[in-house]
Amino acid sequence: MPSYFAVAALMLAGLFAGVPHSEAQPNSTVAMTARQQTSKERDGQNDFDFEIGKWKTHLRRLMHPLTGSTTWVEYEGATVVRKVWNGRANLVELVADGPAGHFEGLSLRLYNPQTRQWSLNFAAINSGAMSPPTIGGFKNGRGEFFNQETLNGRSIFVRFVISEITPNSCRFEQAFSDDGGKTWEVNWIATDTRVKE
């Protein structure tokens, strides 16, 4: 699991990626190195193409994260993912029902071509507001996205992972940390199975 320093470094990298170098730096060597690194970086604007379409979703949510609670609720539902901006964005709509009631969520994912990172912006229908975006990208078939939020008045780290990606299934997992990334508690697990049209 990533340490506090690894998470902090990742978050700082996300915040400062694409910030121009100071004019006080020797610009010839720095500019050449930056161009070489950028040209070698992977263009991730099609990272979510695998998910475009309709999915059957099984969702598990931990009712009271970071309280010691072990009460999970389950939902069955459907997810529709639409490509926007020729793949540099996509819109996810999730509708699910279970013993705990009805759930509707929406995620707007935006690709930043300068930083080559995605921001995942989520809203639940009962709040009508976007949560702070988780930011990151894909490497070796696994997506990892991080942010910092407030839960019950306390500052926490948030990690969102997309894994086990196949043409017909994928897994989503959200976890919180209230100790600077030393330990993580998973509170959201969704498994999607493609609906054949």
VMD Tcl script that draws the C-alpha trace (Angstrom):
set ca {
  {0.00 0.00 0.00}
  {1.27 3.47 -0.79}
  {2.78 5.38 2.09}
  {1.71 8.85 3.09}
  {4.71 10.26 1.24}
  {3.90 8.31 -1.93}
  {0.30 9.55 -1.91}
  {1.42 13.10 -1.11}
  {3.98 12.98 -3.92}
  {1.34 11.70 -6.33}
  {-1.07 14.43 -5.32}
  {1.61 17.13 -5.62}
  {2.62 15.77 -9.03}
  {-1.00 16.06 -10.12}
  {-1.27 19.60 -8.81}
  {1.94 20.81 -10.43}
  {1.93 18.78 -13.64}
  {1.98 21.13 -16.59}
  {3.19 24.13 -14.54}
  {5.79 25.97 -16.65}
  {9.39 26.07 -15.45}
  {10.71 29.28 -13.91}
  {12.59 31.57 -16.31}
  {15.47 31.52 -13.81}
  {16.24 27.91 -14.76}
  {18.63 27.17 -17.62}
  {15.95 26.82 -20.27}
  {17.78 24.90 -23.02}
  {18.53 21.74 -21.01}
  {15.33 21.86 -18.96}
  {13.13 22.45 -22.03}
  {14.82 19.64 -23.98}
  {14.44 17.20 -21.08}
  {10.78 18.17 -20.61}
  {10.11 17.66 -24.34}
  {11.81 14.27 -24.30}
  {9.83 13.14 -21.24}
  {6.56 14.39 -22.75}
  {7.18 12.65 -26.06}
  {7.78 9.36 -24.23}
  {4.67 9.66 -22.06}
  {1.66 7.62 -23.04}
  {-1.40 9.40 -24.41}
  {-4.23 8.13 -22.25}
  {-7.21 9.82 -23.88}
  {-8.64 6.46 -24.95}
  {-8.17 4.74 -21.58}
  {-11.91 4.51 -20.94}
  {-12.89 3.28 -24.41}
  {-13.21 -0.24 -22.97}
  {-16.15 0.91 -20.88}
  {-18.32 2.61 -23.49}
  {-21.69 0.84 -23.58}
  {-24.23 -0.75 -21.24}
  {-23.39 -2.79 -18.14}
  {-25.09 -4.79 -15.42}
  {-23.74 -3.52 -12.10}
  {-23.44 -5.28 -8.73}
  {-22.60 -2.71 -6.06}
  {-21.56 -3.07 -2.41}
  {-21.29 -0.01 -0.13}
  {-19.96 0.22 3.41}
  {-22.64 2.14 5.31}
  {-20.45 4.16 7.69}
  {-16.83 4.42 6.49}
  {-14.00 4.97 8.98}
  {-16.20 4.32 12.02}
  {-15.34 0.68 12.60}
  {-18.63 -0.34 10.98}
  {-18.76 -3.61 9.07}
  {-22.30 -3.13 7.73}
  {-22.42 -3.41 3.95}
  {-25.43 -2.92 1.69}
  {-25.81 -4.41 -1.78}
  {-27.47 -3.10 -4.91}
  {-28.19 -4.45 -8.38}
  {-28.43 -2.03 -11.23}
  {-27.38 -0.78 -14.62}
  {-24.63 1.51 -15.84}
  {-24.49 3.35 -19.16}
  {-21.22 4.94 -20.31}
  {-21.24 7.43 -23.20}
  {-18.23 8.84 -25.03}
  {-17.99 12.65 -25.14}
  {-15.47 14.92 -26.89}
  {-14.26 12.08 -29.13}
  {-13.09 10.07 -26.12}
  {-11.44 12.86 -24.13}
  {-14.41 12.72 -21.78}
  {-17.17 10.31 -20.90}
  {-20.38 10.36 -18.93}
  {-21.37 7.51 -16.62}
  {-24.93 7.02 -15.35}
  {-25.57 4.42 -12.64}
  {-29.03 3.43 -11.38}
  {-29.31 0.69 -8.74}
  {-31.74 -0.70 -6.18}
  {-31.34 -2.83 -3.07}
  {-32.60 -3.38 0.48}
  {-31.12 -0.01 1.46}
  {-33.16 1.76 -1.22}
  {-32.67 3.43 -4.58}
  {-29.33 4.86 -5.71}
  {-28.48 7.05 -8.70}
  {-25.03 8.37 -9.49}
  {-23.37 10.26 -12.29}
  {-19.67 10.55 -13.11}
  {-18.13 12.98 -15.57}
  {-14.59 11.91 -16.48}
  {-12.37 14.48 -18.18}
  {-8.99 13.92 -19.82}
  {-6.34 16.65 -19.54}
  {-3.99 16.37 -22.56}
  {-1.35 18.59 -20.92}
  {-0.97 16.48 -17.75}
  {-2.12 13.23 -19.44}
  {-4.34 12.56 -16.43}
  {-8.03 11.96 -15.91}
  {-10.26 13.67 -13.36}
  {-13.24 11.65 -12.14}
  {-16.08 13.90 -10.96}
  {-18.91 12.10 -9.14}
  {-22.35 13.19 -7.97}
  {-25.18 11.29 -6.29}
  {-28.72 12.36 -7.11}
  {-29.59 13.08 -3.46}
  {-26.87 15.77 -3.18}
  {-27.00 17.25 -6.66}
  {-23.38 18.38 -6.34}
  {-20.08 17.07 -7.64}
  {-17.59 15.75 -5.10}
  {-13.94 16.86 -5.40}
  {-12.39 15.05 -8.39}
  {-10.10 12.08 -8.01}
  {-7.15 12.51 -10.36}
  {-4.82 9.94 -11.91}
  {-4.47 7.54 -14.78}
  {-3.87 4.02 -16.02}
  {-0.71 1.95 -15.93}
  {-0.39 -1.72 -16.89}
  {-4.16 -2.12 -17.20}
  {-4.97 -0.64 -13.79}
  {-6.36 2.82 -13.09}
  {-5.54 4.65 -9.84}
  {-7.00 8.00 -8.87}
  {-6.51 10.02 -5.66}
  {-7.81 13.09 -3.90}
  {-8.21 14.63 -0.47}
  {-11.64 15.25 1.02}
  {-13.34 15.92 4.33}
  {-15.43 13.24 6.04}
  {-17.29 14.10 9.24}
  {-15.09 17.17 9.65}
  {-11.82 15.22 9.26}
  {-9.40 15.40 6.35}
  {-9.00 12.05 4.56}
  {-7.36 10.63 1.45}
  {-9.50 8.95 -1.20}
  {-8.26 6.26 -3.58}
  {-10.31 4.98 -6.51}
  {-9.07 1.91 -8.39}
  {-10.28 0.40 -11.68}
  {-8.98 -3.13 -12.21}
  {-9.66 -6.61 -13.60}
  {-10.50 -5.04 -16.96}
  {-11.64 -7.43 -19.69}
  {-13.78 -6.79 -22.78}
  {-16.86 -7.87 -20.80}
  {-16.18 -7.01 -17.15}
  {-14.35 -4.65 -14.81}
  {-14.10 -3.82 -11.11}
  {-14.26 -0.46 -9.30}
  {-13.08 0.03 -5.73}
  {-13.04 3.12 -3.52}
  {-11.09 3.31 -0.26}
  {-10.56 5.97 2.41}
  {-7.53 6.63 4.62}
  {-7.55 8.81 7.74}
  {-3.90 8.13 8.65}
  {-2.14 9.75 5.70}
  {-2.27 6.72 3.43}
  {-0.69 4.19 5.80}
  {-3.85 2.10 5.83}
  {-6.91 2.06 3.59}
  {-10.49 0.97 4.25}
  {-12.47 -0.11 1.18}
  {-16.03 1.27 1.21}
  {-17.32 0.83 -2.35}
  {-16.98 -2.18 -4.67}
  {-18.75 -2.34 -8.01}
  {-18.46 -5.13 -10.55}
  {-19.72 -4.46 -14.05}
  {-20.66 -7.09 -16.62}
  {-21.27 -5.98 -20.19}
  {-24.80 -6.21 -21.55}
  {-24.65 -7.59 -25.08}
  {-26.74 -5.52 -27.49}
}
mol new
graphics top color blue
foreach p $ca { graphics top sphere $p radius 0.5 }
foreach p [lrange $ca 0 end-1] q [lrange $ca 1 end] { graphics top cylinder $p $q radius 0.2 }
display resetview
